[in-house]
């Protein structure tokens, strides 16, 4: 009994080993290649339990999820001859494990070098036809789409589908940054000087217009004043003439008394005349009005 039990246990152990070497599980996140002595038998994309020939065939798994590769910073020359340091990353998926295995082998990391080379070449080609303003504007999406399309075409031979290529960060070299800042400062100074010059020109024009309007207004005012003064003097002369015509003696007396008032009103006036001067006759004797 003991010998039979040992044999049974051995048979079960061998059966377990054979069974574990025969059956394998493909997970939802995997796709596998079935190899026989290094030769590819078939790819398996369906998840679940599968069987193989034990000890002869082996399984090479590949991830079917999205994978991301961070690429090293790359300095490229743009279409406007400016240099740009681009920090990029690539998102891809292994679409054909058979081609992938034939191209780079069973290790997924082996694709990094090929992907880096192809993305860098496409990055240089596409950015070489665009300016810095294009990269920094909404046109950036078109640029990245062109890069993604070129990389995707080349990576089809490796069984890889490129989902996205992105520039995470784009920086100018330090010397370029300083030069651009200097140019920006010069441009701002030029714009400020132009604005000040235009402002001074507008200010001078406004002052000239104001001076011209002031001169015109003053001239019109003086002309109006002179006209009114002339009209007033003419009217006064007319009134004086009418008064003189009505009573010449009274007008003479009134004008003489007005002259006395203008001369002696404030005192201190001095006249050098002879005593019999006709002008002072009303100071010596009051005028006599003729009887009516």
Secondary structure as GFF3:
##gff-version 3
##sequence-region A 1 292
A	DSSP	alpha_helix	2	22	.	.	.	ID=ss1
A	DSSP	beta_strand	23	26	.	.	.	ID=ss2
A	DSSP	beta_strand	30	36	.	.	.	ID=ss3
A	DSSP	beta_strand	39	44	.	.	.	ID=ss4
A	DSSP	beta_strand	48	51	.	.	.	ID=ss5
A	DSSP	beta_strand	57	63	.	.	.	ID=ss6
A	DSSP	beta_strand	67	70	.	.	.	ID=ss7
A	DSSP	beta_strand	74	77	.	.	.	ID=ss8
A	DSSP	beta_strand	83	94	.	.	.	ID=ss9
A	DSSP	alpha_helix	97	104	.	.	.	ID=ss10
A	DSSP	three_ten_helix	108	110	.	.	.	ID=ss11
A	DSSP	alpha_helix	111	127	.	.	.	ID=ss12
A	DSSP	alpha_helix	132	136	.	.	.	ID=ss13
A	DSSP	alpha_helix	140	155	.	.	.	ID=ss14
A	DSSP	three_ten_helix	156	158	.	.	.	ID=ss15
A	DSSP	beta_strand	160	171	.	.	.	ID=ss16
A	DSSP	alpha_helix	174	246	.	.	.	ID=ss17
A	DSSP	alpha_helix	248	264	.	.	.	ID=ss18
A	DSSP	three_ten_helix	278	280	.	.	.	ID=ss19
A	DSSP	alpha_helix	281	284	.	.	.	ID=ss20
###
